Structure formats: C-alpha cells, structure tokens
Amino acid sequence: MNIAEQIRRGNIFPNLDVQLSLGIDLSTKRYCVVLVETDFAGHAPTAPLAPPNRVAGILQNAPSAVEEAIVRIFGWSHVVYGGVVTAGDLLKAEESGPYDRLVTFALDTDGHTHAANHTFMESTLFRVTNLLNPSVGVAGLTSPTDLAAKQYRVSGGAVVEHAASTSLADLGDGWYQVTTTAINDMSVPHFLELTAVSASHIVSPAQHHWTPRLSTDGPPVGLTYRFCIGQAFQSGVADDIGMAFIRPQLF
C-alpha cells in the first residue's frame, strides 16, 4: 500500500468523517466537494458563506440516492482538481459550475481584503475668534464664503498647491473641523493653510503639517472572506484525482 493510500485511510494521521443522508445520486462524485445547501434551521448560507464558500467536506464514497454519503471534514483525502494545481498550493472550490472540484486558492487575491488608505483623509480642529474680543468664538461661518483652505505638498523638489477637496463642519462656539483629501501622493510632506475672509476674524491654529502614509492595515472590507478547504499534497491538472490535507478555514 503506497503512502498516499495509507494517509487517506488514516493509518498515519487521523481523519474525521461524517455520514450524511443526502437523498441524491452521487455515484459519479467520489472525491468531489460537498456543499452545504441549508443549515439546521433550513436557511441557505449567505455571504460570505454562499457558494463556493460553503464547503462541508470531500465525498469519500460514491453513494446512490438511498445510501449515506461519507464526507471527510478534516484530514487527508483524495480530491478532484478543477485546474492546474501544484503540490503545496492552498485549495478552494471552483467558482463556477457545480463548485465540486478544487482549484488553487491564492492568498493575494482570494483572501479577504483590507481597507487601504489610497485616498487618505486628514481631519483637524481649529477655532475662529473675533479680533476685538479673542475670547469669543465666531460660529456660523461657511467655506469658501467665510473661510478658505489651501493645501500644499512637495512635488519634484518644489512646493506646489495640491488641488484637494476640503469640507468644513461647524462644531459651535467658534470651533470647526476641516477634512481634506490627499490622493495618490503618499509619503510626502503636506501643508494646510486656513484663512478667514474677514479681517476681523482670527483662525487658530491657521497652519497644519503632516505626512500621510500608505497603509493596507485597515479593517477587513465587509463580506470579502474566502473559504480555503485545505492544501494540495500532489500536483495535477483539471479532472485529476490528487491528494490534499483537508483543513477548512476562512481567510
């Protein structure tokens, strides 16, 4: 008996199987993916566990409609490939057709994605007071009628005005929040200048400095998780029967 068959039978590593009464003919689907159609409450799985991300396991036998299916949910198993697979590749269910073959799971494209700061938002507080009475805040100002915001950045060794959009929020008692967007110019110094249109208004502080950094460490984007069924032990091409270690997990 070769090592692949020993592993499949659990002689070296324990395997975990479940028996299911599916009521459908799976006599031609041995070693194919078994999907969850409904949960115990009778509900069909929804994103992120809709097909092809609702894998129950790998079919171990070839049952008729009246026979129980043996489904491997953990351990070593033969599997049917749906494309070119190299030993060591992570595996997922194919994303079209009956979803019953396994294809390569690529971490850089199939794993969940993170919110990236390609459009970097900067927000800061400032206060507007009256020139004749600096302790009194001036509320009700708007941009650009009463307040102007300009942003500058370093480009080609020179300081240039950056055509970035800004929004202004009146927080009351002369306090304002300005939000500016810097697009596709990460890791360079930025300078924000705030001025009042009226000479009787004082903006404090009127200047802000920062250097935005590109980051992909934001929170995962909602409902982008992908289901990885396991890892290939043998290489193969579409419709080959290969060997894999089944260890379902979400990425």
N, C-alpha and C positions, 0 to 999 in steps of 0.2 A: 504493500500500500504506500503510495507516494505521500510526501509531506502535505501537499495541498489537500488530499482527501483526509488525512489524519486531522488536520486543522479544522476542516469543515465538519467532521464528526465530533469535534470537541475533545479529541484524545490528548491534545496538548494544552488548549485553552478552553475554559468552559463557555458554552454558548447558551443563550437564553431564547427559547421559543415559546410562542403562544399558539393555541389551537382555536380557530375561528370557524363558525358555521356561516359561510358567505352566501350560499344558495345560488351561486353562479358557476358556470363551467370554466375552470381554469386549467384544463388538461394540457393546454399548449403554453402555459405561462410560468413553468417552473423556473425559478431564479430571477423572476421579474419583480419589479417594485409593486408592493401592495399599498394602496392609498386609503386613507380614512374617508369614508363617504359622509357619515354623520357621527356626532358624539352620542353619549348615553342619553342625552335629552332629546335626541332626534334632530339636532341642528347641524347644518352643513358648516364645516370650518370656513371662516372668513380670513381676510388678510390680517397678519402676514402668514397664515396657515392655510390659505386657499391653494389649489393645485398650482404648481407642482410641489408645494411646500407642506404637504400634509401626509408625509410618508409614514406608514405603520411599520414597515419592515420589508424583508425579502422572502418571497414564497419558496418553501423548501420542497414541496411535493407538487403533484400535478392532479389536483382533485377535480372530480366531476361536480355537478351542481348539488349532489346529495352527500358528498363527502366533506369532511372537515379539512380546512386549509391549515397547514403548519407554517407559521410566519416567524422568521428569525428577527428579533428586535435588538439583539446585541450579540456580538461575537463574529466568528469567521464564517463566510458564506461564499458560495459561487454566486455570480451575478451576471446579468446580461448587459453588455455595453451598448450604448447608443451612438458612439462616435469613437474617435481615436483617444485612447487612454494610455497614459504612461504609468508604470509602477511608481507608487508614491503620491500620485495625484489624489486630491480630495474629490469626492463624488457627490453629485446631486441627481435628482430625477430630471429627465429631459423636459423641456418647457413647451412641448407641442405634442400633438397626437394623444395617445393613451397615457402618457407620462410613465410608462412602465419599464423603461431602460435607464441606465445610469450613464451620465456624461461627466466631464471634468468640471469641478467647482473651482473657479478662480477667485482667490481672496480679494484681489484688487478690483474686481468688478461684481462679484456675486455676494460678497459680504455687505453688511449694512453700511451706508454712507454717513458721513458726518457733515454737519453744517460748517461750511468753510467761509472765512471772512474775506472772500474776494471783493465784496462790496462792504467796506469797512465803515462802520458808523462811529462817529465821535460825538459825544454829548457833554456839555459843560454848563455850569451855572454862572450867571453874572447878575449884577444889580444896577439899576438906573436910579439916580437920586437927583434932587434939584440943586442947581449950582448955588442958589442963595440960601438953601437950607439942606445941607448934605445928609442930615439925619432922616429926611423924609423921602420915602421911595415913591417913584413915579410909575403908576400902573396904567394899563390900558394902551400901551404902545404896540405898534404893529410893524412888520417888516414887509417891504422896504420903505414904507411911508415915514416911519419914525426912527427906525434902526436899520443899519446896514452891516452885513457880514461879508468879509472878503477872506479868501483862503489862498495861501501861497505855499509853494513847495520847491524843492531843489530839483532841477532838471538840466542835465548836460553841464553841470558845474555852475549854473546860474539860478537865481531865484525868480520864479515866474508865478503869475497868478493862476490858480487852479480853478477851473470852471466847475465847481462842485455845488450841488444844490444844498440849501440850508432851510431848516424850518424853525419856527420860533414859538414857544409856549409861554404864556403869561401865567406865572405862579402866584401872583398877588403881592402887594406891598413892595412893588418895585423889583421883585425877583423874576428872572426869566431863564428859560432853558433853551439853548440853541443846539441843534443837532445838524451835523454836516456829514456828507458822504464823500469819501475818498475812494475812487475806483481805479483799480489796476496800477497803483503806484505805491506799492508796499515798501517798507524798509527805507524810506527817505523822509527827512525832516519836513514837518508841516508847521505852518504858522497861521493862526486865525486872528483876524483883527475885527473888532466890533466898534462901531462908531454911532453916535447919535446925530440925527439930522439937525436937531435944535441945539443951538449953542448954550442953552440953559440947562441941558441935561448932561449928567456925568455918568459914564459907563465904567464900572469897576468889578473885576479887572477887565481891561479892554483888549488884552492880548493873551493868547494861549498857544502853547507849543506841545507837539507830540510827534512820535514816530510810529506809525501803525505797522504792525507785524502780521504777516500772513499766517493764518493758523487753520488747521483742519482738525483741531481738538474740540470743536463744539459738540453739542449733544447729537446723538444719532437722529437722522431725519426719520420722521414717523413712518411706520409700515414699510420699511425697506429691508427688513430682515429676510435672510435666505436660509433654507434648511439644507444642511450638509448631512448626508446619510452615512458617510464613512470615508475610508481611504483604500485605494487600489493596492493590491498585493502583486498583481500581474499586469503586464501591458496587453493591449489588444485594440481591435477596431470594431466598428459597428456590427452588432449581432454576434460577436464573440462571447463565449462564456468565460469570464475571468474570475479572479478571486479577490475578495475585499474584506476588510475588517469593518463591521457594521457598528457605528457608534453615533447615533443621531444627535445633532446639536444645531442650535440656531446661531447664525452669525449676524 
